[in-house]
Amino acid sequence: MVAGEASGDLLAGLLLGGLRRRWPALSAAGIGGPAMAAQGFDAWWPHHKLAVRGYVEVLRHFREIVGIRRALAERLLRERPDAFVGVDAPDFNLGLEERLKAHGLKTVHFVSPSIWAWRGERIHQIRRAVDHVLCIFPFEPAIYERAGIPASYVGHPLADAIPLQPPRAAARAALGQPPEATLVALLPGSRRSEITAIAPRLLAAAAEMHRARPALRFLLPAAPGLRDLLDPLCAAHPGLPLDRVDGRSHEVLAACDLALVASGTATLEAALFKRPMVIVYWMNPLSWWMMKRKQLQPWVGLPNILLEDFAVPELIQDAATPAGIARAGFAWLDDPAATARLAARFDALHTLLRRDTGAAATAVMEALLGR
């Protein structure tokens, strides 16, 4: 298995749990992180080696990433596992899967690349690369069926893992937060490049919100290994009532009243916790220009894509200013009725995505492997 960043590691860990229930003696190895390790996964390389976003940023790490993929492919072709599962990370995994499949290994891709949102031409490489796609959104299998690619909807494992009713009071108690406080969560992403680009904007927005409303409190869950980047950024705002938490992002989302969140899997997590949010993103302008040209939908954030509506604001690139983020945050805090309507839409989305993903994925793997 290969998972390329914190969100992929989380999804892969949940999938491994389901596979182990069916095959207790399962042996799994490759590239992964702590959630996979908790399921007995043997990480030959840590997942953060692949946690690079954007075209320009990838170029800086290109030689190392290509070297890892080559070494991994050679090892897998020697050891010939029963199956290879690539978890998201399509820029890394599809090329690897293509080589493995050409040499007779069974390949499964878990989490369809967002070909319905951008880079639709990727479907041709997917056809060459995979024996089966495990889809986490219900509309995706039909896209693959039209292209002649076997695919199954297995639900989103986060929808299984996150309770339908968020434990707000328990989460606040566990985090040591007052039950009556207004809490704003800051989630600047899980990649180092995202932290560098997005965390300063979220922290500056938090400072603006605090100046306007001093009673607000802020929570920032730090992904493992990123405290060295976050500490000096937080130190630039000494008067901000900010509590940093190592990990525990789900507790933070359960506890908060509002999330200021980098575009990515965390936006879907916030939706599953039924929290109003402001989606923020900024990246190298050249990388953004290249990605924008391939965009097929008007939305960037997963909740908006799934709801086919700008249900929550998206402040991308030049729009991602501290003042703009603060204004969008206050709009939610000042409109409880709008927040309640959004929570109802998120509740329906949660129900749609909720299945026993581990069991569904295992059934696909059983059929594929003939065992």
C-alpha positions as CSV (number, residue, x, y, z in Angstrom):
1,M,0.0,0.0,0.0
2,V,1.0,3.6,-0.6
3,A,-0.6,6.6,1.2
4,G,1.0,9.9,0.4
5,E,0.0,12.3,3.2
6,A,-1.9,12.6,6.5
7,S,-5.4,12.3,5.0
8,G,-4.4,9.3,2.9
9,D,-2.8,7.7,6.0
10,L,-6.1,8.1,7.9
11,L,-8.2,6.6,5.1
12,A,-5.7,3.7,4.6
13,G,-5.7,3.0,8.3
14,L,-9.5,2.7,8.3
15,L,-9.4,0.5,5.2
16,L,-6.7,-1.7,6.8
17,G,-8.9,-2.2,9.8
18,G,-11.7,-3.7,7.6
19,L,-9.2,-5.9,5.7
20,R,-7.8,-7.3,8.9
21,R,-11.2,-8.2,10.2
22,R,-11.5,-10.5,7.1
23,W,-7.9,-11.6,7.0
24,P,-6.4,-11.4,10.5
25,A,-3.0,-12.6,9.2
26,L,-2.8,-9.9,6.6
27,S,0.7,-8.5,5.9
28,A,0.8,-4.9,4.6
29,A,3.8,-2.8,3.8
30,G,4.9,0.1,1.6
31,I,4.6,3.9,2.3
32,G,2.4,5.1,5.1
33,G,2.0,6.9,8.4
34,P,0.9,6.5,12.0
35,A,-2.7,5.5,11.4
36,M,-1.5,2.7,9.1
37,A,1.2,1.7,11.6
38,A,-1.5,1.3,14.3
39,Q,-2.9,-1.4,12.1
40,G,0.4,-3.2,11.9
41,F,1.6,-1.6,8.6
42,D,5.3,-1.8,7.9
43,A,6.3,1.6,6.5
44,W,9.4,1.2,4.3
45,W,9.2,5.0,3.7
46,P,7.2,7.6,5.8
47,H,4.2,9.1,4.1
48,H,5.4,12.7,4.5
49,K,8.0,12.0,1.8
50,L,5.2,12.3,-0.8
51,A,3.3,15.2,0.9
52,V,4.1,17.8,-1.8
53,R,1.5,19.8,-3.6
54,G,1.5,21.8,-6.8
55,Y,3.6,21.7,-10.0
56,V,6.3,24.0,-8.9
57,E,6.7,22.5,-5.5
58,V,6.9,19.0,-6.9
59,L,9.8,20.0,-9.1
60,R,11.9,20.8,-6.0
61,H,11.5,17.2,-4.7
62,F,11.2,15.4,-8.1
63,R,14.4,13.5,-8.0
64,E,13.8,12.1,-4.5
65,I,10.2,11.1,-5.3
66,V,11.1,9.4,-8.5
67,G,13.9,7.5,-6.8
68,I,11.4,6.3,-4.1
69,R,8.9,5.2,-6.7
70,R,11.6,3.3,-8.7
71,A,13.0,1.6,-5.6
72,L,9.5,0.7,-4.4
73,A,8.4,-0.8,-7.8
74,E,11.6,-2.9,-8.0
75,R,11.0,-4.3,-4.5
76,L,7.3,-5.1,-5.2
77,L,8.2,-6.8,-8.4
78,R,10.7,-8.9,-6.6
79,E,8.4,-9.8,-3.7
80,R,5.2,-10.0,-5.8
81,P,2.4,-9.3,-3.2
82,D,-1.1,-10.5,-3.8
83,A,-2.3,-7.0,-4.4
84,F,-1.1,-3.4,-4.5
85,V,-3.5,-0.7,-3.1
86,G,-2.7,2.9,-4.0
87,V,-4.5,5.3,-1.6
88,D,-5.1,8.6,-3.3
89,A,-1.8,10.3,-4.2
90,P,-2.5,9.8,-7.9
91,D,0.6,11.6,-9.2
92,F,2.7,9.0,-7.4
93,N,0.4,6.0,-7.4
94,L,-0.9,5.8,-11.0
95,G,2.5,5.6,-12.6
96,L,3.5,2.9,-10.1
97,E,0.3,1.0,-10.6
98,E,0.7,1.1,-14.3
99,R,4.1,-0.5,-14.1
100,L,3.0,-3.1,-11.6
101,K,-0.1,-4.1,-13.6
102,A,2.0,-4.4,-16.7
103,H,4.0,-7.1,-14.8
104,G,0.9,-9.0,-13.7
105,L,0.3,-7.7,-10.2
106,K,-3.3,-6.9,-9.1
107,T,-3.7,-3.2,-8.6
108,V,-6.5,-1.4,-6.7
109,H,-6.8,2.4,-6.4
110,F,-8.7,3.6,-3.3
111,V,-10.1,7.1,-3.6
112,S,-10.8,8.0,-7.2
113,P,-8.8,10.9,-8.6
114,S,-11.0,13.9,-9.0
115,I,-11.4,13.4,-12.7
116,W,-15.0,14.9,-12.4
117,A,-13.5,18.1,-11.1
118,W,-10.3,18.6,-13.1
119,R,-7.8,16.7,-15.3
120,G,-10.5,14.5,-16.8
121,E,-7.9,13.1,-19.3
122,R,-6.5,11.0,-16.5
123,I,-9.1,8.4,-17.0
124,H,-7.0,6.9,-19.8
125,Q,-4.0,6.4,-17.5
126,I,-6.4,4.9,-14.9
127,R,-7.6,2.4,-17.4
128,R,-4.0,1.2,-18.0
129,A,-3.0,1.3,-14.3
130,V,-5.7,-0.4,-12.3
131,D,-7.8,-3.5,-12.0
132,H,-10.4,-1.9,-9.8
133,V,-11.2,1.6,-8.4
134,L,-12.7,1.8,-4.9
135,C,-14.8,5.0,-5.0
136,I,-15.8,7.0,-2.0
137,F,-18.5,9.1,-3.6
138,P,-21.7,7.5,-5.0
139,F,-21.6,9.2,-8.4
140,E,-18.1,8.0,-9.4
141,P,-18.7,4.4,-10.5
142,A,-20.9,5.5,-13.4
143,I,-18.0,7.6,-14.7
144,Y,-15.7,4.5,-14.7
145,E,-18.4,2.2,-16.1
146,R,-18.7,4.5,-19.2
147,A,-15.0,4.2,-19.7
148,G,-14.9,0.4,-19.2
149,I,-13.0,0.5,-15.9
150,P,-14.2,-1.8,-13.0
151,A,-15.2,0.4,-10.0
152,S,-17.3,0.1,-6.9
153,Y,-18.8,2.6,-4.4
154,V,-17.6,1.6,-1.0
155,G,-18.7,4.7,0.9
156,H,-16.4,7.2,2.7
157,P,-14.6,5.6,5.7
158,L,-14.7,9.0,7.5
159,A,-18.5,8.9,7.4
160,D,-18.3,5.6,9.3
161,A,-15.7,6.8,11.8
162,I,-17.4,10.2,12.6
163,P,-20.6,10.0,14.6
164,L,-23.8,11.3,13.1
165,Q,-24.3,13.5,16.3
166,P,-21.0,15.3,17.0
167,P,-20.0,15.0,20.7
168,R,-19.6,18.7,21.3
169,A,-19.7,18.8,25.1
170,A,-17.5,15.8,25.5
171,A,-14.9,17.2,23.0
172,R,-14.8,20.5,24.8
173,A,-14.3,18.8,28.2
174,A,-11.5,16.6,26.7
175,L,-9.8,19.7,25.3
176,G,-10.2,21.7,28.5
177,Q,-12.4,24.3,26.8
178,P,-15.2,26.2,28.5
179,P,-18.7,24.9,27.6
180,E,-20.0,28.4,26.8
181,A,-17.1,29.8,24.8
182,T,-17.3,30.5,21.1
183,L,-14.5,28.4,19.6
184,V,-13.0,28.9,16.2
185,A,-10.9,26.0,14.7
186,L,-7.9,26.8,12.5
187,L,-6.9,23.9,10.1
188,P,-4.1,25.1,7.8
189,G,-3.5,21.7,6.1
190,S,-1.2,18.7,6.7
191,R,1.6,19.4,4.3
192,R,4.6,21.6,5.1
193,S,4.1,23.7,2.0
194,E,0.4,24.3,3.0
195,I,1.4,25.3,6.5
196,T,3.9,27.9,5.1
197,A,1.4,29.3,2.7
198,I,-1.9,29.1,4.6
199,A,-1.3,29.1,8.3
200,P,-0.1,32.8,8.3
201,R,-3.4,33.8,6.6
202,L,-5.5,31.9,9.1
203,L,-3.6,33.2,12.1
204,A,-3.9,36.8,10.8
205,A,-7.6,36.3,10.3
206,A,-7.9,35.0,13.8
207,A,-6.1,38.0,15.1
208,E,-8.6,40.3,13.2
209,M,-11.5,38.4,14.7
210,H,-10.1,38.6,18.2
211,R,-9.6,42.3,17.9
212,A,-13.2,42.7,16.9
213,R,-14.5,40.2,19.5
214,P,-12.0,39.6,22.3
215,A,-14.1,36.8,23.9
216,L,-13.5,34.4,20.9
217,R,-11.1,31.5,21.5
218,F,-9.1,29.6,18.9
219,L,-7.9,26.0,18.5
220,L,-5.2,24.8,16.2
221,P,-4.6,21.0,15.8
222,A,-1.1,20.4,14.6
223,A,-0.4,17.4,12.4
224,P,2.5,15.2,13.6
225,G,5.9,16.7,12.8
226,L,4.6,20.2,12.0
227,R,5.0,22.0,15.3
228,D,8.4,23.3,14.2
229,L,6.7,25.2,11.4
230,L,3.7,26.3,13.4
231,D,5.4,27.5,16.6
232,P,7.1,30.6,15.1
233,L,4.0,31.5,13.1
234,C,1.9,31.4,16.3
235,A,4.5,33.3,18.2
236,A,3.9,36.3,15.8
237,H,0.5,36.7,17.5
238,P,1.3,36.8,21.2
239,G,-2.0,38.2,22.4
240,L,-4.2,35.6,20.6
241,P,-6.1,33.2,22.8
242,L,-4.9,30.2,20.9
243,D,-4.6,26.6,22.1
244,R,-2.4,24.4,20.0
245,V,-3.2,20.7,20.1
246,D,-1.0,17.8,18.8
247,G,-3.3,16.0,16.4
248,R,-6.8,15.4,17.7
249,S,-8.4,17.3,14.8
250,H,-11.6,15.4,15.2
251,E,-12.0,16.5,18.8
252,V,-11.3,20.1,17.7
253,L,-13.9,19.9,15.0
254,A,-16.5,18.4,17.3
255,A,-15.8,21.1,19.9
256,C,-15.7,24.2,17.6
257,D,-18.4,26.6,16.5
258,L,-16.7,27.5,13.2
259,A,-13.8,26.1,11.2
260,L,-11.3,28.1,9.0
261,V,-9.9,25.3,7.0
262,A,-7.6,24.7,4.1
263,S,-9.2,23.0,1.1
264,G,-8.8,19.2,1.2
265,T,-10.0,16.3,3.2
266,A,-10.4,18.4,6.3
267,T,-13.3,20.3,4.6
268,L,-15.2,17.0,4.3
269,E,-14.4,16.2,7.9
270,A,-15.8,19.6,9.0
271,A,-18.9,18.9,7.0
272,L,-19.3,15.5,8.7
273,F,-19.0,17.2,12.0
274,K,-21.8,19.6,10.8
275,R,-19.7,22.7,11.3
276,P,-19.9,25.9,9.3
277,M,-16.7,26.7,7.6
278,V,-14.7,29.0,5.5
279,I,-12.5,27.2,2.9
280,V,-9.2,28.9,2.3
281,Y,-6.4,28.0,-0.1
282,W,-3.3,29.6,-1.5
283,M,-0.4,28.1,-3.5
284,N,2.4,29.1,-5.8
285,P,0.7,31.4,-8.5
286,L,2.2,29.4,-11.4
287,S,0.9,26.1,-9.9
288,W,-2.5,27.7,-9.4
289,W,-2.6,29.0,-12.9
290,M,-1.8,25.5,-14.3
291,M,-4.4,23.8,-12.1
292,K,-7.1,26.4,-12.9
293,R,-6.8,25.7,-16.6
294,K,-7.7,22.1,-16.0
295,Q,-10.6,22.7,-13.6
296,L,-14.0,21.3,-14.7
297,Q,-16.3,22.6,-12.0
298,P,-16.8,26.0,-10.4
299,W,-16.2,24.6,-6.9
300,V,-12.9,23.7,-5.1
301,G,-14.0,22.5,-1.7
302,L,-15.3,18.9,-1.3
303,P,-18.6,19.9,0.5
304,N,-19.5,22.3,-2.3
305,I,-18.6,19.8,-5.0
306,L,-20.8,17.1,-3.4
307,L,-23.7,19.5,-2.8
308,E,-23.2,21.1,-6.2
309,D,-23.5,24.6,-4.6
310,F,-21.4,27.3,-2.9
311,A,-22.9,26.1,0.4
312,V,-19.8,27.5,2.2
313,P,-17.5,30.3,1.1
314,E,-14.3,29.5,-0.8
315,L,-11.5,32.1,-0.5
316,I,-8.8,31.1,-2.9
317,Q,-5.6,32.8,-3.9
318,D,-6.0,36.6,-3.9
319,A,-9.4,36.3,-2.1
320,A,-7.7,34.6,0.8
321,T,-7.0,37.8,2.8
322,P,-7.2,37.9,6.6
323,A,-9.9,40.5,6.4
324,G,-12.0,38.5,3.9
325,I,-11.6,35.3,6.0
326,A,-12.6,37.1,9.1
327,R,-15.7,38.6,7.4
328,A,-16.8,35.2,6.1
329,G,-16.3,33.7,9.6
330,F,-18.4,36.4,11.3
331,A,-21.2,35.8,8.7
332,W,-21.6,32.3,10.1
333,L,-21.3,33.3,13.7
334,D,-23.9,36.0,13.3
335,D,-26.5,33.9,11.5
336,P,-27.6,30.9,13.6
337,A,-30.4,30.1,11.1
338,A,-28.1,29.8,8.2
339,T,-25.8,27.6,10.3
340,A,-28.7,25.3,11.2
341,R,-29.7,25.0,7.5
342,L,-26.2,24.1,6.6
343,A,-26.0,21.4,9.3
344,A,-29.2,19.8,7.9
345,R,-27.6,19.6,4.5
346,F,-24.4,18.1,6.0
347,D,-26.5,15.6,7.9
348,A,-28.1,14.3,4.7
349,L,-24.6,14.2,3.0
350,H,-23.3,12.2,6.0
351,T,-26.0,9.6,5.7
352,L,-25.4,9.3,1.9
353,L,-21.7,8.6,2.5
354,R,-22.0,6.3,5.4
355,R,-21.4,2.6,4.7
356,D,-19.2,-0.1,6.2
357,T,-16.3,0.9,3.9
358,G,-14.0,-1.8,5.3
359,A,-16.5,-4.6,4.6
360,A,-17.4,-3.3,1.1
361,A,-13.8,-2.9,0.1
362,T,-12.9,-6.3,1.4
363,A,-15.7,-7.9,-0.7
364,V,-14.2,-6.2,-3.8
365,M,-10.7,-7.5,-2.9
366,E,-12.0,-11.0,-2.3
367,A,-13.6,-11.1,-5.7
368,L,-10.5,-9.6,-7.4
369,L,-8.1,-12.1,-5.7
370,G,-10.5,-15.1,-5.9
371,R,-10.2,-15.9,-2.2
